[in-house]
Amino acid sequence: MKAVVVKTPGGPSALELGEVPAPVPGRGEVLIDVVAAGLNRADVQQREGHYPPPAGASEILGLEVSGRVAGFGPEVSKPFAKGDKVVALLAGGGYAQQVAVPAEQVLRIPAGIDLVTAASLPEVAATVYANLFMTAQLKAGDTVLIHGGTGGIGVMAVQMAKAMGVRVIATAGSTEKVGTLKAFLGADVAINYREEDFVDAVMKATDGKGVDVILDVVGAKYLQQNVAALATYGRLVVIGLQGGTTAEVNLGALMAKRAAIIGTTLRARPAAEKGAIMTAVRESVWPLLTSGAIKTLVDKTFPLAQAAKAHEYFDSGEHVGKILLLV
């Protein structure tokens, strides 16, 4: 089959379309004919040589796909049939014509969502729901700060939190993106982090209280500021390291707030844990997509053979929402 391969880690030009052996579904796995694959920050980090796949996972990039069921390995208990339109959460392998994935990580696409657009959903929906609602215990009436509000994760996080009755403060890096946060995504407060200090803006918006939860894709660069922006008993959930991996934190400030710093990843979790998350996504997030409470936002699509161009565009930071590869 055709797949995008990385012969030598580096920039977008490291991505090439090549021929690789087609996957054979193992015990409990579903084989999917891929229609589209979503781009994620983890793909960029793997392309650069900084984020190898978990042991036993495909070395092909791609953590989410949409497609049609093509076959089954032994002992698949989920009620899928060949030809079913599905999405899948992957540990790798999405930039290809086929992928084999544990059945518990596969869902039928939400009603009302087309098959290509559906590729924009599994990784971000699972990441946001698992971290905000399962781990950080965000609830209606809380206030959340979402960094990178117009990225793939941010677009889902802002809308999901709003749909769950949460007050949303979000950051973005341009006037246009701030407008998108307010007008399209429904953020209560939108902060241009290039023009104002987000801690000051958060404190002003919360009457000095701070926020209950922060979803952070930046990491070290924002650590001290994030702690300062937390409310008493606040939870900082770090899911990305775009701003580095190492920083100092004032533990006294953290302790005074009885706050928590939580670091999580999704990719390396065992299939059973991912399956539980996907079940929760199907039950809690899919209905919000079908009703229109959460809208999909796909910025651009590229053919699989133009994966390098897609990554160039991703690296530019100009996109709002998701970028997809069409297989």
C-alpha positions in Angstrom: 0.0 0.0 0.0 1.0 3.6 -0.3 2.0 5.5 2.9 3.9 8.6 3.9 7.3 7.6 5.3 10.1 9.5 7.1 13.5 8.3 5.9 15.5 10.9 7.9 13.9 13.0 10.6 13.7 16.7 9.9 11.5 19.3 8.3 8.4 18.8 6.1 10.6 17.7 3.2 11.5 14.6 5.2 8.0 13.3 4.3 7.8 11.1 1.2 5.1 8.9 -0.3 6.3 5.3 -0.6 5.3 1.7 -0.7 5.0 -0.3 2.5 3.5 -3.6 3.4 -0.2 -3.5 4.0 -1.3 -4.1 7.7 -2.7 -7.4 8.7 -5.3 -7.1 11.5 -4.3 -9.0 14.7 -6.5 -10.3 17.5 -9.2 -7.8 18.3 -8.3 -5.4 15.5 -10.3 -3.8 12.7 -8.8 -3.1 9.3 -9.8 0.2 7.9 -9.6 1.6 4.3 -8.5 5.1 5.1 -10.4 8.0 3.5 -8.8 10.9 5.4 -6.2 11.4 8.2 -5.9 14.4 10.6 -2.7 16.2 11.3 -1.6 16.7 14.9 1.3 18.3 16.7 2.6 14.9 17.7 3.0 14.1 13.9 5.4 17.1 13.6 7.3 16.0 16.7 7.7 12.5 15.3 8.7 13.8 11.9 11.5 15.8 13.6 12.7 12.8 15.6 11.5 13.9 19.0 8.4 11.7 19.6 8.9 8.0 18.6 5.8 5.8 18.5 5.0 3.6 21.5 6.5 0.1 21.5 4.7 -2.1 18.9 2.9 0.8 17.2 3.3 1.6 13.5 6.2 4.0 12.7 4.0 5.7 10.1 2.7 9.1 11.2 -1.0 9.7 11.9 -3.1 9.4 15.1 -6.6 9.7 13.7 -8.4 8.6 10.5 -11.8 8.2 9.0 -12.6 5.5 6.6 -14.6 2.3 5.9 -14.3 -1.1 7.6 -12.4 -3.5 5.3 -11.9 -6.5 7.5 -11.3 -8.0 10.9 -8.8 -9.9 12.9 -9.7 -12.8 15.2 -12.0 -12.1 18.3 -13.4 -8.8 17.2 -16.5 -8.4 19.5 -17.7 -4.9 18.4 -20.7 -5.0 16.0 -19.0 -3.6 12.9 -19.7 -4.8 9.3 -17.6 -4.4 6.2 -18.2 -1.0 4.7 -19.3 0.7 7.9 -18.2 4.4 8.0 -15.9 4.8 11.0 -13.3 6.9 12.7 -10.4 5.6 14.7 -8.0 6.8 17.4 -4.5 5.5 16.6 -1.1 5.1 18.2 0.3 5.6 14.6 -0.2 4.5 11.0 -2.8 7.0 9.8 -0.9 8.5 6.8 -1.6 5.4 4.7 -4.2 3.7 2.6 -5.0 1.2 5.3 -4.6 0.9 9.1 -5.3 -1.9 11.6 -6.5 -0.7 15.0 -8.0 -2.2 18.2 -11.7 -2.4 17.8 -12.3 -0.5 21.1 -10.7 2.5 19.5 -13.1 2.6 16.5 -16.4 4.4 16.4 -19.0 4.9 13.8 -19.0 8.5 12.6 -21.5 10.9 14.2 -24.8 11.3 12.4 -24.7 14.4 10.2 -20.9 14.5 9.8 -19.4 13.6 6.4 -16.8 10.9 6.1 -13.9 13.2 5.2 -14.6 15.8 7.9 -15.0 13.0 10.5 -11.2 12.5 10.3 -10.8 15.8 12.2 -12.6 14.4 15.3 -11.2 11.3 17.1 -7.8 12.6 18.4 -9.1 16.0 19.5 -12.4 14.8 20.9 -10.6 12.0 22.9 -7.9 14.4 24.1 -10.2 17.1 25.2 -12.9 14.9 26.9 -10.3 12.8 28.7 -8.3 15.7 30.0 -10.9 18.3 30.8 -13.8 16.1 32.0 -12.3 12.8 33.1 -9.0 13.9 34.6 -9.5 17.6 35.6 -13.2 17.0 36.6 -14.3 20.2 34.8 -18.0 20.8 35.5 -20.8 23.2 34.6 -20.3 26.6 36.3 -16.5 26.3 36.3 -14.2 28.6 34.4 -11.6 27.2 32.1 -8.6 28.8 30.4 -7.7 27.1 27.0 -4.4 28.0 25.4 -4.2 27.9 21.6 -7.9 28.2 21.2 -8.0 28.2 17.4 -5.8 25.1 17.0 -7.3 21.6 16.5 -7.4 20.9 20.2 -8.5 24.4 21.1 -11.4 24.5 18.6 -12.8 21.3 20.2 -12.0 22.3 23.7 -13.7 25.7 23.6 -16.9 24.3 22.1 -17.1 21.2 24.2 -16.6 23.3 27.4 -19.3 25.8 26.3 -21.7 23.0 25.5 -21.1 21.5 29.0 -22.0 24.8 30.7 -18.5 26.0 31.4 -17.3 29.6 31.2 -14.5 29.7 28.6 -11.5 32.0 28.4 -9.2 31.2 25.5 -5.9 32.6 24.0 -4.9 33.1 20.4 -2.1 34.9 18.6 -3.9 37.4 16.2 -6.8 39.8 16.1 -8.4 37.5 13.4 -8.1 34.4 15.6 -9.5 36.3 18.6 -12.5 37.2 16.4 -12.9 33.5 15.5 -12.9 32.5 19.2 -15.7 34.9 20.0 -17.9 34.9 16.9 -17.6 31.2 15.7 -16.5 29.2 18.7 -18.4 31.1 21.4 -15.6 31.8 23.9 -16.7 34.2 26.7 -13.3 35.9 26.8 -10.7 35.9 24.1 -7.1 37.0 24.8 -4.5 38.0 22.2 -1.4 36.7 24.0 0.9 38.8 21.8 -0.7 42.0 22.9 -1.7 41.5 26.6 -0.6 39.5 29.6 -2.9 36.5 29.8 -2.6 36.3 33.6 -3.8 40.0 34.0 -6.6 39.4 31.5 -7.7 36.2 33.4 -7.7 37.9 36.7 -9.7 40.8 35.3 -12.2 38.5 33.8 -12.6 36.5 37.0 -12.6 39.4 39.5 -9.3 38.2 40.8 -10.4 34.6 41.5 -8.5 32.8 38.7 -9.7 29.8 36.7 -10.7 26.4 37.9 -8.9 24.5 35.1 -6.3 25.3 32.5 -5.7 23.2 29.4 -2.1 23.9 28.3 -0.3 22.9 25.1 2.7 25.2 25.7 4.4 23.6 28.7 7.5 25.1 30.3 7.2 28.6 28.9 3.9 29.2 30.6 4.3 27.2 33.8 4.7 30.0 36.3 2.1 32.2 34.6 -0.4 29.3 34.5 0.0 28.7 38.3 -0.6 32.4 38.9 -3.8 32.2 36.8 -5.3 29.3 38.8 -8.0 29.7 41.3 -7.9 28.0 44.7 -8.1 24.2 44.1 -7.4 24.8 40.4 -6.0 22.2 38.1 -3.4 22.8 35.4 -3.4 20.1 32.8 -0.3 20.1 30.5 -0.9 18.2 27.3 1.8 19.8 25.1 5.3 21.0 25.2 5.5 23.6 22.4 7.2 26.0 24.9 9.8 23.6 26.3 10.0 20.8 28.8 11.8 22.3 31.8 10.9 25.2 34.0 10.9 26.3 37.6 7.7 26.8 39.6 7.0 28.5 42.9 5.8 25.6 45.0 4.7 28.0 47.7 2.2 29.6 45.3 1.0 26.2 44.2 0.6 25.0 47.8 -1.2 28.2 48.9 -3.8 27.6 46.2 -4.1 23.9 47.1 -3.7 23.5 43.3 -2.5 20.6 41.1 -0.3 20.3 38.0 -1.2 17.3 35.9 0.8 16.0 32.9 -0.9 13.6 30.5 -0.5 11.9 27.1 -3.0 9.9 25.2 -1.0 8.1 22.6 0.8 5.6 24.9 -2.2 4.6 26.9 -3.3 0.9 26.7 -6.1 0.0 24.3 -8.5 -0.7 27.1 -8.0 2.8 28.5 -8.4 4.4 25.1 -11.5 2.3 24.6 -13.0 3.7 27.7 -12.3 7.2 26.5 -13.8 6.5 23.1 -16.9 5.1 24.7 -17.3 8.3 26.7 -16.7 10.3 23.6 -19.5 8.4 21.7 -21.9 8.9 24.6 -21.1 12.5 25.5 -19.5 14.2 22.5 -21.1 12.6 19.4 -24.6 13.9 20.4 -23.2 17.4 20.6 -21.9 17.2 17.1 -25.1 15.7 15.7 -27.1 18.5 17.4 -24.8 21.2 16.1 -23.7 22.3 19.6 -20.2 21.5 18.5 -19.2 22.5 14.9 -16.4 20.9 12.9 -13.7 23.3 11.6 -11.5 22.0 8.8 -9.0 24.7 7.6 -7.5 22.9 4.6 -7.2 19.5 3.0 -4.2 18.1 1.0 -3.8 14.9 -1.0 -1.7 12.2 0.8 1.1 12.8 -1.7 1.3 16.4 -0.5 1.9 15.6 3.1 5.0 17.7 3.1 3.0 20.8 2.0 0.4 20.0 4.6 3.1 20.0 7.3 4.6 23.2 5.9 1.2 24.8 6.4 0.8 23.3 9.8 4.3 24.6 10.9 3.3 28.1 9.7 0.8 28.5 12.5 -1.7 30.1 10.1 -4.3 27.4 10.3 -7.5 27.7 12.3 -9.0 24.3 13.1 -7.8 21.0 11.5 -5.7 20.1 8.5 -6.6 16.8 6.8 -4.8 14.5 4.3 -7.1 12.9 1.7 -6.1 9.3 0.9 
